[in-house]
Amino acid sequence: MTERPLRVAVLGTADIARRRVLPALAKDPDVELTAVASRSGARAREVAGRYGCAAVTSYDAVLGRDDVDAVYVPLPVSLHAEWTRRALDAGKHVLAEKPLTAHAPTTAGLLDLARASGLALMENVMFVHHPQHTVVRELVTGGAIGELRAFTAAFTVPPLPAGNIRHRPELGGGALLDIGYYPLRAALYFLGTGLEVAGAALEHSDGSAVETAGAVLVRSPAGVLGQLAFGMEHAYQSAYELWGSKGRIRVETAFTPPAEHKPTVWVTDAHGPRELTLAPHDQVAATVRAFVRAVRSAGTDPRTAAECLEQATLLDAVRARATGR
Ligand SMILES: NC(=O)c1ccc[n+]([C@@H]2O[C@H](COP(=O)([O-])OP(=O)(O)OC[C@H]3O[C@@H](n4cnc5c(N)ncnc54)[C@H](OP(=O)(O)O)[C@@H]3O)[C@@H](O)[C@H]2O)c1
C-alpha cells in the first residue's frame, strides 16, 4: 500500500521559505503543501496562491488543522523555540530553521519533547546533505592528505538591509547564530565531536546592536586545530580547507550551493594538484527527503538529534568564550 504524502504547512512567509524550501517541498512527490500561514492575510494569500494551498492568517490556526501532519518553521531565531514547542504539543512533526534555538538547554528540551512524543524534529541544516562533503571526508579518512593537522572554514556575506532580522537582537539576530553557524557546523562535520573552544572573538561594527563578525579557534580531542571566520559586512566567501601532513583539500561554494552548481574539490596530494568535478546536487531537495524519511521512520534519528545538540552546545561555548555570558 502506498503511503499518503506528508501534509506540510509553513509558518511565516520568510525569504528562505519563498526562495528555497517551499519550491523543494512542492516538488517532492511525498509531500503535499497544505497551508501557508502569515501574520498578514495578503502575504499568506500571495504565497499560498502560488502553491494552490490554504492561506491562513494565524500560526496558531495552522497547528489546529487536521490536514497538517508537519510544519516548517522559518521564523526569526527568537521565535523558533516557542513555535516548535507549540507544534510538537499539537502533535505535528517539525522542520525548524537553523539554529533550532539560541541556547543549548532549550534545544535539549525540544529534542527530549520530540523523542517522548514520537515526533520528528529536524533542524534545517542543508549543506550536510550535499555529497561533496562526503567525498571530502572519504578522501581524508582514506589518507589522501596524510594525517589531518588543521581545518579552516569561512562564511561571510555582504551587508544586509538595515531592517533585516539579522540586525535585530530581540529576534535573535547577529552573525554568530545566523552565519557563524556554518563554519562551526563544518568543524563538527570534519573534526568530530568533543570540540573545545580555545578562543573566540565577536566584533560589532559601529552602531550595530548585534555582532557583525567573529573568529573562533577550536581544538579536537585528537589535537587538530580549526580556525573559523564569519561575518555579515564582508565580500562573499563560503569555503573550507583541510590541511594534512602530506596534502590539502579545498572546497568553495561550500555551504549554500544552488541545485545546478557543479562542485569542484581541489586536492593537492602526493600526485600533485588535481581538481575533482562532481555532479550537481540539490541539497534543499535532499534535506526535504531526509525530513520525510525521519517522519516515516517514527521520529528523530538519535544521531541527527545528538549533532543538533552538539552544535547548540558549541554555539553557546563560543558566545561564552567571546563575551563571558
Ligand atoms: N537553512 C538555510 O540555508 C537558511 C538560509 C537563510 C535563512 N535561514 C534561517 O531561516 C530563518 C528565517 O530567515 P529569513 O532571512 O528567511 O527571514 P525573513 O525573510 O525575515 O522571514 C522571517 C519570517 O518570520 C515571520 N515573522 C514572525 N514574526 C516576526 C517578527 N517579529 N519579525 C519579522 N518576521 C517575523 C515573517 O512572516 P509573516 O510576516 O509572513 O508571518 C517573516 O517573513 C532564520 O532562522 C535564518 O537563520 C536558513
The ligand as an SDF file (V2000), in Angstrom:
LIG
                    3D

 48 52  0  0  0  0  0  0  0  0999 V2000
   18.8600   26.8390    6.1430 N   0  0  0  0  0  0  0  0  0  0  0  0
   19.3050   27.8620    5.4160 C   0  0  0  0  0  0  0  0  0  0  0  0
   20.0540   27.7050    4.4570 O   0  0  0  0  0  0  0  0  0  0  0  0
   18.8550   29.2490    5.7670 C   0  0  0  0  0  0  0  0  0  0  0  0
   19.0710   30.3050    4.9010 C   0  0  0  0  0  0  0  0  0  0  0  0
   18.5900   31.5660    5.2610 C   0  0  0  0  0  0  0  0  0  0  0  0
   17.9310   31.7300    6.4570 C   0  0  0  0  0  0  0  0  0  0  0  0
   17.7930   30.6890    7.3010 N   0  0  0  0  0  0  0  0  0  0  0  0
   17.1140   30.8260    8.6010 C   0  0  0  0  0  0  0  0  0  0  0  0
   15.7360   30.9920    8.3410 O   0  0  0  0  0  0  0  0  0  0  0  0
   15.1490   31.8430    9.3210 C   0  0  0  0  0  0  0  0  0  0  0  0
   14.4490   32.9890    8.6060 C   0  0  0  0  0  0  0  0  0  0  0  0
   15.3900   33.7330    7.8620 O   0  0  0  0  0  0  0  0  0  0  0  0
   14.9000   34.6830    6.6460 P   0  0  0  0  0  0  0  0  0  0  0  0
   16.0470   35.5020    6.2060 O   0  0  0  0  0  0  0  0  0  0  0  0
   14.2080   33.8840    5.6120 O   0  0  0  0  0  0  0  0  0  0  0  0
   13.8800   35.6320    7.4360 O   0  0  0  0  0  0  0  0  0  0  0  0
   12.7670   36.6480    6.9370 P   0  0  0  0  0  0  0  0  0  0  0  0
   12.7280   36.7210    5.4370 O   0  0  0  0  0  0  0  0  0  0  0  0
   12.9180   37.9160    7.6870 O   0  0  0  0  0  0  0  0  0  0  0  0
   11.4400   35.9020    7.3750 O   0  0  0  0  0  0  0  0  0  0  0  0
   11.0480   35.6930    8.6980 C   0  0  0  0  0  0  0  0  0  0  0  0
    9.5360   35.4720    8.6810 C   0  0  0  0  0  0  0  0  0  0  0  0
    9.1100   35.3080   10.0230 O   0  0  0  0  0  0  0  0  0  0  0  0
    7.8180   35.8590   10.1890 C   0  0  0  0  0  0  0  0  0  0  0  0
    7.8350   36.6630   11.4170 N   0  0  0  0  0  0  0  0  0  0  0  0
    7.0720   36.4120   12.5250 C   0  0  0  0  0  0  0  0  0  0  0  0
    7.2890   37.3120   13.4850 N   0  0  0  0  0  0  0  0  0  0  0  0
    8.2040   38.1720   13.0040 C   0  0  0  0  0  0  0  0  0  0  0  0
    8.8080   39.3460   13.5300 C   0  0  0  0  0  0  0  0  0  0  0  0
    8.5350   39.7900   14.7490 N   0  0  0  0  0  0  0  0  0  0  0  0
    9.6810   39.9900   12.7320 N   0  0  0  0  0  0  0  0  0  0  0  0
    9.9980   39.5500   11.4950 C   0  0  0  0  0  0  0  0  0  0  0  0
    9.4430   38.4440   10.9380 N   0  0  0  0  0  0  0  0  0  0  0  0
    8.5580   37.7630   11.6890 C   0  0  0  0  0  0  0  0  0  0  0  0
    7.5090   36.6970    8.9610 C   0  0  0  0  0  0  0  0  0  0  0  0
    6.4650   36.0340    8.2680 O   0  0  0  0  0  0  0  0  0  0  0  0
    4.9670   36.6310    8.1920 P   0  0  0  0  0  0  0  0  0  0  0  0
    5.0810   38.1130    8.4090 O   0  0  0  0  0  0  0  0  0  0  0  0
    4.5370   36.2440    6.8370 O   0  0  0  0  0  0  0  0  0  0  0  0
    4.2170   35.9560    9.2750 O   0  0  0  0  0  0  0  0  0  0  0  0
    8.7820   36.6780    8.1390 C   0  0  0  0  0  0  0  0  0  0  0  0
    8.5280   36.5160    6.7620 O   0  0  0  0  0  0  0  0  0  0  0  0
   16.3070   32.2460   10.2460 C   0  0  0  0  0  0  0  0  0  0  0  0
   16.3500   31.3550   11.3300 O   0  0  0  0  0  0  0  0  0  0  0  0
   17.5370   32.0390    9.4050 C   0  0  0  0  0  0  0  0  0  0  0  0
   18.7140   31.7570   10.1590 O   0  0  0  0  0  0  0  0  0  0  0  0
   18.2100   29.4560    6.9700 C   0  0  0  0  0  0  0  0  0  0  0  0
  1  2  1  0
  2  3  2  0
  2  4  1  0
  4  5  1  0
  4 48  2  0
  5  6  2  0
  6  7  1  0
  7  8  2  0
  8  9  1  0
  8 48  1  0
  9 10  1  0
  9 46  1  0
 10 11  1  0
 11 12  1  0
 11 44  1  0
 12 13  1  0
 13 14  1  0
 14 15  2  0
 14 16  1  0
 14 17  1  0
 17 18  1  0
 18 19  2  0
 18 20  1  0
 18 21  1  0
 21 22  1  0
 22 23  1  0
 23 24  1  0
 23 42  1  0
 24 25  1  0
 25 26  1  0
 25 36  1  0
 26 27  1  0
 26 35  1  0
 27 28  2  0
 28 29  1  0
 29 30  1  0
 29 35  2  0
 30 31  1  0
 30 32  2  0
 32 33  1  0
 33 34  2  0
 34 35  1  0
 36 37  1  0
 36 42  1  0
 37 38  1  0
 38 39  2  0
 38 40  1  0
 38 41  1  0
 42 43  1  0
 44 45  1  0
 44 46  1  0
 46 47  1  0
M  CHG  2   8   1  16  -1
M  END
$$$$
